[in-house]
């Protein structure tokens, strides 16, 4: 007689540091979550802030040593974040996840790395699972440079900038000032290099990234228009509306019998 084993099983691939347990329904993954850590999602981030959130004493000590500005101590990083560098294979088994979400993350990666994230998302998603990605909208940035107003009313600071300076600020390929001066921070910045943007996308190029990864039904979606339930729990207006971001969603196809 077979026994019904209802215990949750770990979803990690070999070599992962700790297990992420499945719930009754397949889990949903929020990549590069930052401060957006809604319940009901596995919130993944590989930044030093996410790592230090688990070690508050070390975090305070590094601030005291001026490794980073002291005001960063006031930023409420969630200590429950699952720490992982998304440039490496995602620590989940094949077909074990219902949805993957990433907002303003892929532009911080080289295009080849971004394609690997899309490919890894395809691998871990179950059939019919959904990948949703939001990135800064390159088309809107270029439209602004050409004299249009896709971002709506500008702040006084942005209004004062020349079109070229505003373009560079939007692209964020590099900051206008040198990286934080502490030499250890500079070493970390050179090692991880995750703060600046590496590759920018419009809807067409982001859709191509999805399709190259095997996704179907790939199309641009609007703010909160999604096949993922309760997307409003983690999608931020300021990252999508008024030219701030372009949203693309795709589905992992079901295999034909």
VOBA-1610 file (N, C-alpha, C; in pm, whole numbers, padded with zeros to 5 digits, always signed):
BEGIN
Unk+00085-00120+00000Unk+00000+00000+00000Unk+00088+00125+00000Unk+00059+00217-00093Unk+00142+00336-00104Unk+00104+00437+00003Unk+00204+00502+00057Unk+00182+00606+00156Unk+00185+00742+00088Unk+00094+00830+00134Unk+00089+00965+00080Unk+00184+01054+00158Unk+00296+01087+00096Unk+00395+01169+00163Unk+00365+01315+00134Unk+00309+01388+00231Unk+00267+01527+00211Unk+00374+01627+00251Unk+00491+01577+00292Unk+00596+01669+00333Unk+00646+01749+00215Unk+00681+01873+00243Unk+00733+01959+00138Unk+00874+01916+00100Unk+00905+01927-00026Unk+01037+01886-00074Unk+01118+02008-00118Unk+01249+02005-00095Unk+01330+02120-00136Unk+01335+02133-00287Unk+01344+02258-00334Unk+01345+02285-00477Unk+01484+02319-00529Unk+01584+02303-00446Unk+01717+02349-00486Unk+01789+02250-00575Unk+01868+02305-00667Unk+01957+02221-00746Unk+02078+02187-00660Unk+02153+02082-00695Unk+02272+02046-00616Unk+02369+02163-00603Unk+02425+02179-00484Unk+02523+02283-00461Unk+02466+02410-00404Unk+02332+02424-00400Unk+02271+02544-00343Unk+02293+02544-00193Unk+02294+02662-00134Unk+02333+02675+00007Unk+02225+02628+00105Unk+02098+02648+00070Unk+01992+02608+00162Unk+01865+02582+00084Unk+01772+02502+00138Unk+01652+02468+00062Unk+01547+02577+00065Unk+01472+02584-00046Unk+01351+02665-00050Unk+01237+02566-00063Unk+01147+02564+00035Unk+01044+02462+00036Unk+00922+02505-00045Unk+00865+02410-00119Unk+00746+02436-00198Unk+00624+02444-00107Unk+00530+02526-00146Unk+00403+02531-00078Unk+00310+02433-00149Unk+00184+02430-00109Unk+00091+02342-00176Unk+00085+02370-00325Unk+00078+02497-00361Unk+00088+02536-00501Unk+00235+02569-00530Unk+00269+02568-00657Unk+00407+02599-00691Unk+00442+02742-00651Unk+00564+02764-00603Unk+00604+02898-00559Unk+00624+02993-00675Unk+00628+03121-00642Unk+00656+03228-00739Unk+00783+03299-00693Unk+00864+03340-00790Unk+00997+03393-00761Unk+01008+03538-00809Unk+01059+03624-00720Unk+01079+03766-00748Unk+01229+03791-00754Unk+01284+03803-00876Unk+01429+03817-00894Unk+01473+03962-00881Unk+01585+03983-00810Unk+01636+04118-00791Unk+01536+04203-00717Unk+01483+04150-00609Unk+01367+04208-00541Unk+01395+04344-00478Unk+01518+04369-00433Unk+01545+04494-00363Unk+01460+04504-00238Unk+01391+04618-00222Unk+01308+04641-00104Unk+01167+04587-00123Unk+01134+04538-00242Unk+01000+04490-00272Unk+00994+04341-00241Unk+00948+04306-00120Unk+00951+04167-00074Unk+00813+04123-00025Unk+00716+04110-00114Unk+00582+04071-00070Unk+00577+03927-00020Unk+00485+03901+00071Unk+00465+03763+00116Unk+00404+03683+00002Unk+00427+03554+00004Unk+00375+03469-00102Unk+00470+03455-00220Unk+00585+03522-00212Unk+00687+03513-00315Unk+00820+03474-00253Unk+00904+03405-00330Unk+01043+03384-00290Unk+01120+03503-00345Unk+01163+03591-00257Unk+01226+03717-00295Unk+01377+03700-00298Unk+01435+03714-00416Unk+01575+03682-00440Unk+01654+03809-00472Unk+01768+03827-00407Unk+01854+03941-00435Unk+01998+03904-00399Unk+02092+03950-00480Unk+02232+03917-00453Unk+02318+04035-00415Unk+02255+04149-00386Unk+02332+04269-00355Unk+02394+04260-00216Unk+02494+04345-00190Unk+02556+04344-00058Unk+02457+04388+00049Unk+02361+04474+00012Unk+02260+04515+00110Unk+02175+04397+00155Unk+02139+04310+00060Unk+02062+04191+00096Unk+02144+04098+00184Unk+02272+04086+00154Unk+02359+03999+00235Unk+02378+04055+00375Unk+02401+04187+00384Unk+02427+04249+00514Unk+02301+04258+00600Unk+02184+04252+00537Unk+02059+04256+00615Unk+02050+04138+00710Unk+02119+04030+00679Unk+02120+03913+00765Unk+02223+03924+00878Unk+02308+04029+00871Unk+02414+04049+00970Unk+02417+04195+01014Unk+02319+04239+01093Unk+02308+04380+01129Unk+02430+04436+01202Unk+02497+04354+01282Unk+02616+04404+01353Unk+02726+04438+01253Unk+02749+04347+01158Unk+02851+04372+01055Unk+02812+04494+00972Unk+02684+04507+00943Unk+02634+04621+00864Unk+02665+04753+00935Unk+02638+04757+01066Unk+02665+04880+01142Unk+02814+04907+01150Unk+02893+04801+01165Unk+03038+04817+01174Unk+03095+04872+01043Unk+03046+04824+00931Unk+03094+04871+00802Unk+03054+05017+00778Unk+02935+05054+00827Unk+02894+05195+00816Unk+02985+05283+00902Unk+03020+05235+01021Unk+03109+05309+01111Unk+03247+05327+01047Unk+03291+05223+00972Unk+03420+05229+00903Unk+03411+05307+00772Unk+03292+05360+00743Unk+03266+05439+00622Unk+03286+05358+00495Unk+03252+05228+00506Unk+03253+05143+00388Unk+03141+05185+00293Unk+03030+05233+00350Unk+02921+05291+00271Unk+02859+05404+00352Unk+02783+05494+00289Unk+02726+05607+00361Unk+02639+05563+00478Unk+02650+05627+00595Unk+02572+05586+00713Unk+02422+05589+00691Unk+02372+05677+00602Unk+02227+05686+00583Unk+02170+05559+00521Unk+02255+05474+00463Unk+02206+05348+00409Unk+02157+05254+00518Unk+02201+05280+00642Unk+02153+05198+00754Unk+02003+05213+00776Unk+01949+05325+00733Unk+01806+05350+00753Unk+01718+05286+00647Unk+01778+05229+00545Unk+01699+05164+00441Unk+01656+05026+00492Unk+01525+04998+00492Unk+01473+04876+00557Unk+01486+04750+00472Unk+01605+04696+00458Unk+01623+04571+00385Unk+01570+04454+00466Unk+01497+04367+00401Unk+01433+04252+00466Unk+01537+04141+00486Unk+01550+04096+00608Unk+01651+03992+00638Unk+01609+03854+00588Unk+01485+03839+00541Unk+01438+03708+00493Unk+01463+03689+00344Unk+01526+03786+00278Unk+01554+03773+00135Unk+01642+03650+00110Unk+01609+03576+00005Unk+01693+03463-00035Unk+01810+03518-00116Unk+01929+03509-00063Unk+02047+03569-00125Unk+02102+03478-00234Unk+02107+03534-00356Unk+02160+03457-00469Unk+02197+03553-00581Unk+02309+03530-00644Unk+02354+03607-00760Unk+02282+03551-00883Unk+02190+03629-00941Unk+02107+03576-01049Unk+02185+03556-01179Unk+02311+03598-01184Unk+02393+03569-01300Unk+02437+03423-01302Unk+02416+03356-01190Unk+02446+03213-01179Unk+02316+03134-01196Unk+02324+03003-01224Unk+02201+02924-01240Unk+02107+02942-01122Unk+01979+02956-01150Unk+01882+02975-01043Unk+01872+02849-00958Unk+01865+02863-00827Unk+01870+02748-00737Unk+01737+02678-00720Unk+01671+02645-00830Unk+01543+02575-00827Unk+01545+02462-00929Unk+01473+02358-00898Unk+01467+02243-00988Unk+01389+02276-01114Unk+01404+02192-01215Unk+01330+02210-01339Unk+01180+02206-01313Unk+01107+02294-01379Unk+00960+02292-01379Unk+00901+02296-01238Unk+00962+02375-01149Unk+00919+02376-01009Unk+00857+02508-00965Unk+00841+02604-01057Unk+00800+02739-01021Unk+00681+02780-01108Unk+00587+02854-01050Unk+00467+02896-01124Unk+00489+03027-01200Unk+00568+03117-01144Unk+00587+03249-01207Unk+00723+03305-01165Unk+00783+03381-01256Unk+00907+03454-01227Unk+00884+03600-01265Unk+00923+03690-01175Unk+00906+03833-01196Unk+01040+03902-01175Unk+01071+04000-01260Unk+01195+04076-01244Unk+01169+04219-01290Unk+01182+04315-01200Unk+01156+04455-01232Unk+01283+04538-01218Unk+01321+04604-01329Unk+01440+04690-01333Unk+01564+04615-01282Unk+01582+04497-01342Unk+01694+04410-01307Unk+01781+04378-01428Unk+01718+04336-01538Unk+01795+04287-01653Unk+01888+04392-01711Unk+01850+04519-01700Unk+01935+04624-01756Unk+02067+04637-01681Unk+02076+04578-01563Unk+02201+04581-01485Unk+02296+04469-01527Unk+02254+04387-01622Unk+02333+04274-01668Unk+02375+04296-01813Unk+02485+04233-01851Unk+02520+04230-01993Unk+02413+04149-02066Unk+02396+04176-02194Unk+02286+04111-02267Unk+02297+03959-02259Unk+02417+03906-02270Unk+02435+03761-02262Unk+02391+03709-02126Unk+02422+03782-02020Unk+02379+03742-01886Unk+02227+03749-01873Unk+02167+03854-01933Unk+02021+03866-01930Unk+01955+03749-02002Unk+02013+03710-02115Unk+01958+03595-02187Unk+01966+03468-02103Unk+02075+03453-02028Unk+02087+03337-01940Unk+01981+03338-01831Unk+01949+03457-01777Unk+01842+03467-01676Unk+01709+03425-01736Unk+01682+03471-01858Unk+01558+03431-01927Unk+01556+03280-01950Unk+01669+03225-01994Unk+01677+03081-02018Unk+01658+03002-01889Unk+01719+03050-01780Unk+01704+02983-01651Unk+01560+02992-01601Unk+01496+03105-01626Unk+01356+03120-01588Unk+01270+03018-01662Unk+01300+03000-01790Unk+01228+02900-01869Unk+01247+02761-01809Unk+01369+02731-01768Unk+01398+02598-01712Unk+01319+02572-01585Unk+01317+02668-01493Unk+01256+02643-01362Unk+01104+02655-01365Unk+01049+02723-01466Unk+00904+02738-01473Unk+00838+02607-01513Unk+00723+02581-01452Unk+00641+02469-01494Unk+00575+02502-01627Unk+00526+02402-01697Unk+00454+02427-01821Unk+00335+02520-01794Unk+00322+02621-01875Unk+00217+02719-01853Unk+00257+02829-01757Unk+00379+02820-01701Unk+00428+02922-01610Unk+00459+03052-01683Unk+00463+03162-01609Unk+00474+03295-01669Unk+00601+03366-01622Unk+00671+03426-01718Unk+00781+03517-01688Unk+00736+03658-01722Unk+00751+03750-01628Unk+00716+03890-01649Unk+00838+03975-01614Unk+00878+04062-01707Unk+00997+04145-01688Unk+00961+04290-01714Unk+01011+04378-01627Unk+00998+04523-01646Unk+01139+04581-01652Unk+01164+04664-01752Unk+01293+04732-01765Unk+01267+04877-01801Unk+01365+04966-01780Unk+01349+05103-01829Unk+01325+05102-01980Unk+01238+05189-02026Unk+01196+05190-02167Unk+01292+05275-02250Unk+01377+05209-02328Unk+01475+05280-02411Unk+01405+05369-02513Unk+01292+05324-02565Unk+01220+05404-02664Unk+01175+05537-02604Unk+01122+05532-02480Unk+01079+05655-02414Unk+01197+05749-02387Unk+01312+05692-02351Unk+01430+05773-02324Unk+01475+05846-02452Unk+01473+05774-02565Unk+01512+05836-02692Unk+01409+05941-02734Unk+01280+05911-02712Unk+01176+06009-02745Unk+01197+06140-02669Unk+01236+06128-02542Unk+01260+06248-02463Unk+01377+06328-02521Unk+01482+06258-02559Unk+01598+06326-02617Unk+01560+06400-02746Unk+01464+06342-02820Unk+01422+06401-02947Unk+01319+06513-02927Unk+01288+06546-02801Unk+01203+06660-02774Unk+01062+06628-02728Unk+01027+06500-02720Unk+00893+06463-02672Unk+00891+06458-02520Unk+00771+06433-02464Unk+00756+06433-02318Unk+00692+06304-02267Unk+00756+06188-02292Unk+00695+06062-02249Unk+00691+06044-02098Unk+00775+06119-02025Unk+00782+06104-01879Unk+00692+06203-01806Unk+00616+06281-01881Unk+00527+06377-01817Unk+00603+06497-01761Unk+00547+06557-01657Unk+00609+06674-01596Unk+00740+06636-01527Unk+00845+06710-01555Unk+00976+06682-01498Unk+00995+06756-01367Unk+01083+06702-01283Unk+01122+06774-01163Unk+01206+06895-01203Unk+01221+06989-01112Unk+01301+07109-01140Unk+01444+07070-01175Unk+01498+06970-01102Unk+01636+06927-01125Unk+01653+06871-01267Unk+01557+06786-01311Unk+01566+06729-01446Unk+01544+06835-01553Unk+01454+06928-01525Unk+01424+07034-01621Unk+01547+07120-01649Unk+01632+07135-01549Unk+01751+07219-01564Unk+01860+07153-01646Unk+01853+07022-01660Unk+01958+06950-01732Unk+01943+06969-01883Unk+02055+06966-01953Unk+02050+06964-02098Unk+01994+06830-02144Unk+01951+06823-02269Unk+01896+06697-02320Unk+01998+06585-02314Unk+02123+06617-02343Unk+02228+06515-02339Unk+02251+06463-02197Unk+02257+06555-02100Unk+02277+06513-01962Unk+02158+06432-01911Unk+02037+06473-01953Unk+01918+06400-01910Unk+01917+06260-01972Unk+01962+06251-02098Unk+01972+06120-02164Unk+02068+06030-02088Unk+02185+06084-02052Unk+02283+06004-01978Unk+02231+05962-01842Unk+02156+06049-01778Unk+02101+06016-01647Unk+01997+05906-01659Unk+01915+05912-01763Unk+01815+05806-01786Unk+01882+05672-01818Unk+01985+05677-01901Unk+02053+05553-01940Unk+02128+05491-01823Unk+02185+05574-01737Unk+02255+05530-01616Unk+02363+05426-01644Unk+02430+05444-01757Unk+02543+05355-01786Unk+02658+05378-01687Unk+02669+05502-01643Unk+02765+05538-01539Unk+02707+05653-01459Unk+02746+05662-01332Unk+02702+05772-01248Unk+02780+05899-01284Unk+02722+06017-01259Unk+02791+06142-01292Unk+02909+06171-01200Unk+02913+06105-01085Unk+03024+06122-00991Unk+03094+05989-00970Unk+03219+05988-00928Unk+03288+05861-00903Unk+03215+05777-00800Unk+03240+05647-00806Unk+03179+05555-00711Unk+03219+05594-00569Unk+03142+05550-00470Unk+03169+05585-00331Unk+03317+05567-00299Unk+03383+05665-00238Unk+03529+05671-00235Unk+03601+05565-00152Unk+03535+05497-00059Unk+03609+05399+00022Unk+03667+05291-00069Unk+03794+05261-00052Unk+03862+05172-00146Unk+03802+05031-00145Unk+03755+04983-00028Unk+03692+04851-00023Unk+03563+04849-00104Unk+03488+04959-00095Unk+03364+04969-00172Unk+03394+04973-00321Unk+03501+05041-00358Unk+03539+05047-00499Unk+03578+04908-00550Unk+03648+04833-00466Unk+03685+04696-00504Unk+03560+04612-00522Unk+03465+04624-00427Unk+03341+04548-00437Unk+03264+04588-00563Unk+03260+04721-00590Unk+03188+04769-00706Unk+03246+04716-00836Unk+03379+04710-00843Unk+03445+04657-00962Unk+03423+04507-00975Unk+03415+04440-00861Unk+03400+04293-00861Unk+03258+04255-00904Unk+03158+04316-00841Unk+03019+04280-00870Unk+02963+04360-00988Unk+02992+04490-00992Unk+02953+04576-01104Unk+02804+04562-01137Unk+02719+04576-01036Unk+02575+04560-01056Unk+02499+04692-01047Unk+02566+04801-01016Unk+02493+04926-00990Unk+02456+04999-01119Unk+02545+05000-01216Unk+02517+05073-01340Unk+02445+04983-01439Unk+02386+05046-01541Unk+02317+04973-01647Unk+02417+04925-01751Unk+02392+04807-01805Unk+02482+04748-01905Unk+02419+04742-02044Unk+02287+04714-02049Unk+02221+04697-02178Unk+02076+04739-02162Unk+02029+04824-02254Unk+01893+04878-02245Unk+01803+04817-02351Unk+01673+04819-02324Unk+01576+04750-02410Unk+01456+04838-02441Unk+01401+04815-02561Unk+01266+04860-02589Unk+01178+04734-02593Unk+01051+04750-02623Unk+00962+04634-02623Unk+01007+04528-02723Unk+01047+04572-02841Unk+01086+04477-02947Unk+01206+04392-02906Unk+01309+04455-02852Unk+01430+04380-02817Unk+01406+04290-02695Unk+01319+04334-02604Unk+01290+04250-02487Unk+01207+04129-02529Unk+01113+04148-02620Unk+01035+04036-02673Unk+01128+03935-02741Unk+01226+03984-02815Unk+01323+03895-02882Unk+01400+03811-02781Unk+01433+03871-02666Unk+01504+03799-02561Unk+01419+03682-02510Unk+01292+03708-02490Unk+01198+03604-02444Unk+01188+03491-02547Unk+01166+03531-02672Unk+01143+03430-02776Unk+01268+03345-02798Unk+01386+03406-02783Unk+01510+03329-02795Unk+01523+03227-02682Unk+01457+03254-02570Unk+01459+03162-02456Unk+01352+03055-02461Unk+01268+03057-02566Unk+01168+02952-02583Unk+01026+02989-02541Unk+01005+03112-02496Unk+00872+03151-02449Unk+00778+03177-02566Unk+00650+03154-02542Unk+00545+03178-02641Unk+00447+03280-02584Unk+00353+03324-02670Unk+00254+03425-02629Unk+00324+03547-02567Unk+00437+03582-02624Unk+00517+03692-02571Unk+00462+03824-02625Unk+00433+03915-02537Unk+00383+04045-02582Unk+00402+04149-02473Unk+00393+04271-02517Unk+00401+04382-02422Unk+00273+04386-02340Unk+00287+04413-02212Unk+00172+04424-02123Unk+00178+04559-02052Unk+00063+04605-02009Unk+00056+04732-01938Unk+00066+04709-01787Unk+00077+04817-01714Unk+00085+04812-01568Unk-00032+04732-01510Unk-00001+04629-01431Unk-00095+04540-01363Unk-00177+04453-01458Unk-00151+04459-01589Unk-00216+04370-01685Unk-00129+04245-01696Unk-00171+04137-01631Unk-00084+04021-01619Unk-00164+03893-01602Unk-00104+03782-01644Unk-00161+03650-01618Unk-00117+03598-01481Unk-00035+03675-01411Unk+00009+03638-01276Unk-00090+03697-01176Unk-00145+03613-01093Unk-00243+03659-00993Unk-00177+03754-00893Unk-00251+03854-00851Unk-00206+03948-00747Unk-00074+04016-00783Unk-00057+04051-00910Unk+00068+04115-00951Unk+00086+04250-00882Unk-00024+04310-00838Unk-00018+04438-00770Unk+00056+04434-00638Unk+00080+04313-00586Unk+00152+04301-00459Unk+00298+04340-00473Unk+00351+04337-00596Unk+00493+04371-00612Unk+00523+04466-00727Unk+00429+04490-00817Unk+00457+04582-00927Unk+00434+04727-00884Unk+00534+04812-00905Unk+00530+04950-00861Unk+00495+05044-00976Unk+00401+05133-00953Unk+00359+05230-01055Unk+00477+05311-01108Unk+00562+05354-01016Unk+00671+05444-01054Unk+00774+05378-01145Unk+00769+05245-01158Unk+00865+05175-01242Unk+00807+05138-01378Unk+00679+05170-01400Unk+00614+05131-01525Unk+00550+05251-01596Unk+00472+05329-01523Unk+00391+05434-01584Unk+00474+05555-01626Unk+00415+05636-01713Unk+00477+05761-01760Unk+00616+05739-01819Unk+00629+05633-01899Unk+00756+05608-01968Unk+00864+05545-01884Unk+00835+05518-01756Unk+00940+05467-01667Unk+00985+05326-01701Unk+00895+05246-01758Unk+00933+05108-01785Unk+00849+05046-01894Unk+00905+04943-01957Unk+00830+04863-02054Unk+00818+04723-01996Unk+00698+04667-02005Unk+00664+04539-01944Unk+00641+04435-02053Unk+00704+04318-02040Unk+00683+04209-02134Unk+00657+04082-02056Unk+00565+04002-02108Unk+00528+03878-02039Unk+00524+03764-02141Unk+00568+03647-02099Unk+00565+03530-02185Unk+00533+03405-02107Unk+00498+03299-02179Unk+00451+03175-02117Unk+00540+03060-02162Unk+00572+02971-02069Unk+00642+02847-02106Unk+00539+02752-02166Unk+00560+02708-02290Unk+00456+02627-02356Unk+00439+02491-02291Unk+00318+02439-02304Unk+00292+02304-02259Unk+00333+02206-02368Unk+00394+02095-02327Unk+00440+01997-02423Unk+00322+01920-02479Unk+00324+01896-02608Unk+00218+01818-02671Unk+00242+01668-02646Unk+00135+01599-02619Unk+00147+01452-02596Unk+00190+01383-02724
//
